Amino acid sequence: MANGLPSLVGLTSAEIAQAALGGRDDARWRARQIAHWIYRKAKDSFEEMLDLPVGLRADLAERFRVQPLHAADLRVARDGTQKLLAHGGDGEVFEAVVFPTPQRVSCCISSQVGCPMGCRFCATGLGGYDRNLSAAEIVGQYLALQRLVDRRISHVVFMGMGEPLLNYGEVLRSIRLLHDEVGLSYRHITVSTVGIVPRIDDLAREGLPLHLALSLHSPFDDVRSSLMPVNQKWSVRESVDALRRYVAATGRKATVEYLLLDGITDTAEQARELARLVRGMPCVVNLIPFNHVDTEQGFARPRREAIRAFRGILESQGVNVTQRVERGHDIAAACGQLAGRHTGRLARRRSRSELPVLPS
């Protein structure tokens, strides 16, 4: 809720009929019209809903608002990438990014304010964690970004701030809204996780053909644990096995995200072990050369020769490999850089060795 009025974003057309139009004979029809303007056309005011009676528009504007988010800042990169800093009325900010390319328009959205996972290389994780986002705030990011671009945003990735599977209920509701109300294909929605194993299995049981990406970053437990505290709860093998179960249940090819850190995760030994680990699983390994984040460890980007050698080993072992195309680097919108100017109550106060409460 913002400005004292509840938003209709986050509600299905049936819920809009009940919440906003319950006493009208034409409630279902009008609700479908309203939902179409909100979700399909990304309009943010009732005045723009021209096929609604003027009196109804005025009544709705007195009781509700459309957009649940406030824009705090907008930055535009040289390559056309746009990064939106937003909040839901409480000043706790989070970031969303839209990436236009000649082929399609994609967006990266957040699921939490900050992130509790404490990954050592990630600006969001280093900034702390405040709260989960609601489904309205999640879908509101998509709609706000859609209003910034002329073409339809066809692909959504949950790779912004936060661990999506630690906000499972609201993320799942937002995904259903993106499919049912916005009209996106489930196959064009990607959920990225550090490996919350019980929730990966829960997501597999939903029966939705979502694309799942596992942030692995090392095939060795000691290295991964030093980078990602979650590995102290679920090992490399447990996380990869959960990914295999997801692939088997959904029939979808998965992505293994792999961060290349100079002298840490870019060795030939790790490339060979990674190839062995994913052998036989329908997947692609997406290599992500490190984007600069100011950390205590002083991580560095590998040399081009090291990146080529790592990729060459994987490909020689029959692994499908891609390399992350960097977008929005000049506005800190690249992978691992989202920090959201995070100044909430836990910002940079959480001990980075402390794990959040994780499902068992």
C-alpha positions as CSV (number, residue, x, y, z in Angstrom):
1,M,0.0,0.0,0.0
2,A,1.3,3.5,-0.9
3,N,-0.2,6.9,-0.5
4,G,-2.8,5.3,1.8
5,L,-4.5,3.5,-1.0
6,P,-4.2,-0.2,-1.9
7,S,-2.9,-1.2,-5.4
8,L,-4.8,-3.4,-7.7
9,V,-1.5,-4.8,-9.0
10,G,-1.0,-8.2,-7.5
11,L,-4.7,-9.2,-7.8
12,T,-6.1,-11.5,-10.5
13,S,-9.1,-10.3,-12.5
14,A,-11.4,-12.5,-10.3
15,E,-9.9,-10.8,-7.2
16,I,-10.3,-7.4,-8.7
17,A,-14.0,-8.1,-9.3
18,Q,-14.4,-9.1,-5.7
19,A,-12.3,-6.4,-4.1
20,A,-13.2,-3.4,-6.3
21,L,-16.4,-4.2,-8.0
22,G,-18.3,-6.6,-5.7
23,G,-21.6,-4.8,-5.8
24,R,-21.9,-4.4,-9.6
25,D,-23.8,-6.7,-12.0
26,D,-21.0,-6.3,-14.5
27,A,-18.2,-6.9,-12.0
28,R,-16.6,-9.8,-13.9
29,W,-16.7,-8.1,-17.2
30,R,-15.3,-4.8,-15.9
31,A,-12.7,-6.6,-13.8
32,R,-11.4,-8.2,-17.0
33,Q,-11.2,-4.8,-18.7
34,I,-9.3,-3.4,-15.7
35,A,-6.9,-6.3,-15.6
36,H,-6.3,-5.9,-19.3
37,W,-5.3,-2.3,-18.9
38,I,-3.1,-3.0,-15.9
39,Y,-1.3,-6.1,-17.0
40,R,-1.5,-6.3,-20.8
41,K,-1.2,-2.5,-21.5
42,A,0.9,-1.6,-18.4
43,K,-1.2,1.5,-17.7
44,D,-0.7,3.1,-14.3
45,S,-3.8,5.3,-14.0
46,F,-7.5,4.7,-14.1
47,E,-7.9,7.8,-16.3
48,E,-6.2,5.9,-19.2
49,M,-8.8,3.0,-19.0
50,L,-10.9,4.6,-21.7
51,D,-13.5,1.8,-22.1
52,L,-14.6,2.1,-18.5
53,P,-17.4,4.5,-17.6
54,V,-16.1,7.9,-16.4
55,G,-17.9,7.5,-13.1
56,L,-16.3,4.1,-12.5
57,R,-12.9,5.5,-13.2
58,A,-13.4,8.3,-10.7
59,D,-14.7,5.8,-8.1
60,L,-11.7,3.5,-8.5
61,A,-9.3,6.4,-8.3
62,E,-10.7,7.4,-5.0
63,R,-10.3,3.9,-3.5
64,F,-7.3,2.4,-5.2
65,R,-4.1,3.1,-7.0
66,V,-2.7,1.1,-9.9
67,Q,1.1,1.1,-9.6
68,P,2.3,-0.2,-6.2
69,L,5.8,1.2,-6.5
70,H,7.5,4.6,-6.2
71,A,10.4,5.3,-8.5
72,A,13.4,6.5,-6.5
73,D,15.9,6.7,-9.4
74,L,16.4,5.7,-13.0
75,R,19.7,5.2,-14.8
76,V,20.2,4.6,-18.5
77,A,23.3,2.9,-19.8
78,R,25.1,3.6,-23.1
79,D,23.8,0.2,-24.4
80,G,20.2,1.0,-23.7
81,T,20.0,-0.9,-20.5
82,Q,17.8,0.9,-17.9
83,K,18.0,0.3,-14.1
84,L,15.1,1.3,-11.9
85,L,15.5,1.9,-8.2
86,A,12.1,1.6,-6.5
87,H,10.3,1.1,-3.2
88,G,6.8,0.1,-2.1
89,G,6.1,3.2,0.0
90,D,8.4,2.3,3.0
91,G,11.6,3.7,1.5
92,E,13.2,0.2,1.5
93,V,14.6,0.2,-2.1
94,F,15.3,-2.5,-4.6
95,E,16.4,-2.6,-8.2
96,A,15.0,-3.9,-11.5
97,V,16.7,-3.8,-14.9
98,V,15.4,-3.9,-18.5
99,F,17.7,-5.1,-21.3
100,P,16.5,-4.3,-24.9
101,T,18.3,-6.1,-27.7
102,P,17.4,-6.4,-31.4
103,Q,16.1,-9.9,-30.8
104,R,14.0,-9.3,-27.7
105,V,13.5,-7.3,-24.5
106,S,14.2,-9.0,-21.2
107,C,14.1,-7.8,-17.6
108,C,15.7,-8.8,-14.4
109,I,13.6,-8.4,-11.3
110,S,14.1,-8.6,-7.5
111,S,12.4,-10.8,-5.0
112,Q,13.7,-9.4,-1.7
113,V,15.0,-6.1,-0.4
114,G,18.6,-7.0,-0.2
115,C,19.6,-10.6,0.2
116,P,20.3,-12.8,3.3
117,M,22.6,-15.3,1.5
118,G,25.8,-13.4,2.0
119,C,27.7,-14.5,-1.1
120,R,31.1,-12.9,-0.9
121,F,31.3,-11.7,-4.4
122,C,27.8,-10.1,-4.7
123,A,27.1,-6.4,-3.9
124,T,23.5,-7.2,-2.9
125,G,24.5,-9.9,-0.5
126,L,27.2,-7.7,1.0
127,G,24.6,-5.0,1.6
128,G,22.4,-6.9,4.0
129,Y,18.7,-7.9,4.0
130,D,15.5,-6.4,5.2
131,R,12.4,-8.2,3.9
132,N,10.6,-10.2,1.2
133,L,8.8,-8.4,-1.6
134,S,5.1,-9.0,-2.1
135,A,3.8,-10.4,-5.4
136,A,2.4,-7.0,-6.1
137,E,5.9,-5.4,-5.7
138,I,7.4,-8.1,-7.9
139,V,4.9,-7.8,-10.7
140,G,5.0,-4.1,-10.3
141,Q,8.6,-4.1,-11.3
142,Y,7.8,-5.8,-14.6
143,L,5.0,-3.2,-15.3
144,A,7.2,-0.3,-14.4
145,L,9.9,-1.5,-16.7
146,Q,7.4,-2.1,-19.5
147,R,6.4,1.5,-19.4
148,L,10.0,2.5,-20.1
149,V,10.3,0.6,-23.4
150,D,8.4,0.6,-26.6
151,R,8.5,-3.1,-27.3
152,R,7.0,-5.9,-25.2
153,I,9.1,-7.4,-22.5
154,S,8.9,-11.1,-23.3
155,H,11.4,-12.7,-20.9
156,V,11.7,-12.3,-17.1
157,V,14.6,-13.5,-15.0
158,F,14.5,-13.6,-11.2
159,M,18.1,-12.7,-10.9
160,G,17.9,-9.3,-9.2
161,M,18.2,-8.7,-5.5
162,G,17.3,-11.6,-3.2
163,E,17.0,-15.4,-3.2
164,P,13.7,-16.1,-5.0
165,L,13.2,-19.5,-3.3
166,L,13.4,-18.0,0.2
167,N,10.3,-15.9,-0.8
168,Y,8.7,-19.0,-2.4
169,G,5.0,-18.2,-1.9
170,E,5.1,-14.6,-3.2
171,V,7.5,-15.5,-6.1
172,L,5.2,-18.3,-7.2
173,R,2.1,-16.1,-7.0
174,S,4.0,-13.4,-9.1
175,I,4.9,-16.0,-11.7
176,R,1.3,-17.1,-12.0
177,L,0.3,-13.5,-12.4
178,L,2.9,-12.9,-15.1
179,H,1.6,-16.0,-17.0
180,D,-2.2,-15.7,-16.4
181,E,-2.7,-11.9,-16.4
182,V,0.3,-10.4,-18.2
183,G,0.4,-13.2,-20.8
184,L,4.0,-14.4,-20.6
185,S,5.0,-17.9,-21.4
186,Y,6.2,-19.9,-18.4
187,R,9.1,-21.0,-20.6
188,H,10.2,-17.4,-20.8
189,I,10.5,-17.1,-17.0
190,T,13.8,-18.0,-15.3
191,V,14.2,-18.5,-11.6
192,S,17.8,-18.3,-10.3
193,T,18.7,-19.9,-7.0
194,V,21.9,-20.5,-5.0
195,G,20.5,-23.9,-4.3
196,I,17.7,-24.0,-1.7
197,V,17.3,-27.7,-2.2
198,P,13.8,-28.3,-0.6
199,R,12.3,-25.4,-2.5
200,I,13.8,-26.7,-5.8
201,D,12.0,-29.9,-5.2
202,D,8.8,-28.0,-4.3
203,L,9.1,-26.0,-7.5
204,A,9.5,-29.2,-9.5
205,R,6.2,-30.5,-8.0
206,E,4.4,-27.4,-9.2
207,G,4.5,-28.8,-12.7
208,L,5.3,-25.4,-14.4
209,P,7.7,-25.4,-17.3
210,L,9.9,-22.7,-15.8
211,H,13.6,-22.4,-16.6
212,L,15.7,-23.0,-13.5
213,A,19.3,-21.6,-13.1
214,L,21.6,-22.8,-10.3
215,S,24.3,-20.5,-9.2
216,L,27.1,-23.0,-8.6
217,H,30.4,-21.1,-9.1
218,S,32.6,-24.0,-8.1
219,P,32.4,-27.8,-8.3
220,F,34.4,-28.2,-5.0
221,D,32.8,-27.9,-1.7
222,D,35.7,-26.1,0.0
223,V,35.9,-23.4,-2.6
224,R,32.1,-23.0,-2.9
225,S,31.7,-22.8,0.9
226,S,34.3,-20.0,1.1
227,L,32.3,-18.0,-1.5
228,M,28.7,-19.0,-0.7
229,P,27.6,-19.8,2.9
230,V,24.6,-21.7,1.6
231,N,27.0,-24.6,0.7
232,Q,27.4,-25.2,4.4
233,K,23.8,-26.3,4.4
234,W,23.6,-28.1,1.0
235,S,26.7,-29.4,-0.7
236,V,27.6,-29.1,-4.3
237,R,26.4,-32.7,-4.9
238,E,23.1,-32.1,-3.1
239,S,22.4,-28.9,-5.1
240,V,23.3,-30.5,-8.5
241,D,21.2,-33.6,-7.6
242,A,18.2,-31.3,-6.9
243,L,18.8,-29.6,-10.3
244,R,18.8,-33.1,-12.0
245,R,15.5,-33.9,-10.3
246,Y,14.0,-30.7,-11.5
247,V,15.1,-31.3,-15.1
248,A,13.7,-34.9,-14.9
249,A,10.4,-33.6,-13.5
250,T,9.8,-30.7,-15.9
251,G,11.6,-31.8,-19.1
252,R,13.3,-28.4,-19.2
253,K,17.0,-27.8,-19.9
254,A,18.6,-26.1,-16.9
255,T,21.4,-23.5,-16.6
256,V,24.4,-23.8,-14.3
257,E,25.7,-20.3,-13.6
258,Y,29.4,-20.2,-13.1
259,L,31.3,-17.2,-11.9
260,L,34.9,-16.9,-13.0
261,L,37.2,-15.4,-10.4
262,D,40.9,-15.0,-11.1
263,G,42.9,-17.8,-9.5
264,I,39.9,-19.1,-7.5
265,T,37.3,-20.6,-9.8
266,D,38.9,-20.4,-13.2
267,T,41.4,-23.3,-12.9
268,A,41.7,-26.2,-15.3
269,E,41.1,-28.6,-12.4
270,Q,37.7,-27.0,-11.7
271,A,36.7,-27.0,-15.4
272,R,37.3,-30.7,-15.6
273,E,35.4,-31.4,-12.4
274,L,32.5,-29.2,-13.5
275,A,32.3,-31.1,-16.7
276,R,32.2,-34.4,-14.8
277,L,29.5,-33.0,-12.4
278,V,27.0,-32.0,-15.1
279,R,27.7,-34.9,-17.5
280,G,24.5,-36.5,-18.8
281,M,22.2,-33.6,-17.6
282,P,20.4,-31.5,-20.2
283,C,21.9,-28.2,-19.3
284,V,24.0,-25.3,-20.4
285,V,26.9,-23.8,-18.3
286,N,26.8,-20.0,-18.4
287,L,30.2,-18.5,-17.7
288,I,30.2,-15.1,-15.9
289,P,33.5,-13.3,-15.8
290,F,33.6,-11.3,-12.6
291,N,32.1,-7.8,-12.7
292,H,33.9,-5.6,-10.2
293,V,32.4,-5.4,-6.8
294,D,34.4,-3.9,-3.9
295,T,34.9,-6.8,-1.5
296,E,37.3,-7.5,1.3
297,Q,38.7,-10.4,-0.6
298,G,39.8,-8.3,-3.6
299,F,38.4,-10.6,-6.2
300,A,39.6,-10.0,-9.8
301,R,38.4,-10.8,-13.3
302,P,40.3,-13.6,-15.0
303,R,42.5,-12.8,-18.0
304,R,40.9,-13.5,-21.4
305,E,43.3,-16.4,-22.0
306,A,42.1,-18.1,-18.8
307,I,38.4,-17.6,-19.7
308,R,39.1,-19.1,-23.2
309,A,41.0,-22.1,-21.7
310,F,38.2,-22.8,-19.1
311,R,35.6,-22.7,-21.8
312,G,37.7,-24.9,-24.1
313,I,38.0,-27.6,-21.5
314,L,34.3,-27.7,-20.9
315,E,33.5,-27.8,-24.7
316,S,36.1,-30.6,-25.2
317,Q,34.1,-32.6,-22.7
318,G,30.9,-32.1,-24.6
319,V,29.4,-29.5,-22.3
320,N,27.1,-26.8,-23.8
321,V,28.7,-23.5,-22.8
322,T,27.6,-19.9,-23.2
323,Q,29.2,-16.7,-21.8
324,R,27.2,-14.0,-20.2
325,V,26.9,-10.9,-22.4
326,E,27.6,-7.9,-20.2
327,R,24.9,-5.2,-20.3
328,G,24.6,-2.1,-18.3
329,H,28.1,-2.3,-16.8
330,D,28.4,1.5,-16.7
331,I,25.4,1.9,-14.4
332,A,26.3,-1.1,-12.2
333,A,23.4,-3.2,-13.6
334,A,25.6,-6.2,-14.5
335,C,25.4,-9.6,-12.8
336,G,26.4,-9.3,-9.1
337,Q,26.4,-5.5,-9.0
338,L,22.9,-4.7,-7.8
339,A,23.2,-3.0,-4.5
340,G,20.0,-0.9,-4.4
341,R,21.7,1.8,-2.4
342,H,20.5,-0.4,0.4
343,T,20.2,1.5,3.6
344,G,17.7,-0.5,5.5
345,R,17.9,-1.6,9.1
346,L,20.2,-4.5,8.5
347,A,22.3,-3.0,5.8
348,R,25.9,-4.1,6.1
349,R,25.3,-5.3,9.7
350,R,24.7,-9.0,9.2
351,S,27.7,-11.1,9.9
352,R,28.7,-12.5,6.6
353,S,29.4,-15.9,8.2
354,E,25.9,-16.1,9.5
355,L,23.4,-18.1,7.6
356,P,19.7,-17.1,7.3
357,V,17.1,-19.5,8.6
358,L,16.8,-22.1,5.9
359,P,14.2,-24.7,5.2
360,S,15.0,-28.2,6.3
